Amino acid sequence: MRIRLTRRSVLRGLFGGAAVSLALPPLEAMFDANGLAYADGPPPTRFALWFWGNGIRRAQWLPTGTGTAWQPRSETEPLATPALKPYVSPVTGFEIKTATHPHHSGMTGILTGQRYHQLGTTRDTIVSTCAGPTIDQVVAQRLWDNPMTRGRFRSLEVGVCRFTGTDEGTTFQHLSHNGPNNVNAAEYEPRRLFNRLFGAEVIGSQVAAARRSVLDAVRGDLTALSQRVSAADRMRLAQHTESIRAIELRLAAGPSLQCSTPTTPAEGYPDQMGREQIAEKNRVMSDLVAMAMACDLTRVVSILFSPCGAGTVYWMAGAQNGLHQICHDERAGGAEPQPTVHGAIRFTMEQLAYFLNRLRETQEGAQNLLDATAVLATTELSEGFTHSNDEFPVIVAGRAGGRLRGGVHARSSSRENTTNVLLTMLRAMGDPRPSFGAGPGATSTVISSLLA
């Protein structure tokens, strides 16, 4: 007889004297006979916001062709592999309509559909915050208001490249906002994120002392369940636990310290020879986020890969200075090719591709996690040298449970409002509101070519 499980089934045990639980991956015991719907309802639709700082190089970014016939340029090439391209939709030709101060306008315009809220001035610039909630929190609030669409966490906020920005307000330091000066700070430490997801944070200092695996704590429940489910589900359970154990081992060992600098940064993986370990940290954070979403711990995630106006040093692209400054300094006038800037952006898109592939490789019944997710990936301006807010870089990915088409280049020939993208994403998440944004950023128009 086939057993039935709900998608929120967990394994329980004790870890260092405290109770912990381990969420399960999607198992066929949770689905209908076709593998398309959970026994207790359809697969949940998720939302992910993925952000990087300092824009792109248009000559290397803008795809050729429109609709499904688009072809990538060098900087979008990592997103156009045969496996990913059917899920990825570049959106080009759109413009921030609230622009009066480039980084600030772009950041708040693409995240809230509103102008920034100015708090003051500093040096030759301003201090700002978001005037309203960012798109991830708009989605999170709607899902949280309905008990049937809640995850364990209202939302998860994750950071990768550590903050190296300036004192220009919360728009420069944080991604997720509930409103003015009300932020949801990103977690930059993979070990703390792991502990938060699997309950070990309640143990505090006992975690390090116990030096045991969360899997050991739930071993009894895991063994009992394995004896009751199908052979296919036993294999999925084995793969799930192997993935968790692999992350545990990576977090326990960390990167090799033989070449590390004496001073370890307060957040994230230790530098090696003065170099931030960006790719490794992005991998482990992407793995944890995918697991959290697959186990329905949360349905809304924001990933701050690098902050607005970031001074991240892309050493793998040959940089010896922060990207924000290089955008200004490399080649007089910002002329092509700006090879270091280009290399940094290409590397960044490779990290986005890893995240998207991680979702795609996570099976959920007959489909995968990217099929069930709406992903908005963007930045705060077009080109770093000019600080332009037109020709705004946006990537929409995933299929949002069938509400997004995927694989479409949507190009505006009339510099349409970037808030159209936000309203389109809300519709993809099942939000029927007729309009979004405020002032010059307000819109009631969706990008119909993106919607299924």
Helices and strands as residue ranges (DSSP letters): E 10-15, E 18-23, G 28-30, E 46-51, H 58-61, G 77-79, G 85-87, E 88-92, H 102-112, E 117-122, E 125-129, H 135-145, G 147-149, E 156-159, H 170-173, E 176-179, E 182-184, H 190-198, G 200-203, H 206-210, H 214-217, H 219-226, H 231-253, H 278-294, E 300-304, G 315-317, H 323-329, G 332-334, H 339-360, E 363-364, E 367-368, E 373-378, E 394-397, G 400-402, E 410-411, H 419-428, G 439-441, G 448-450
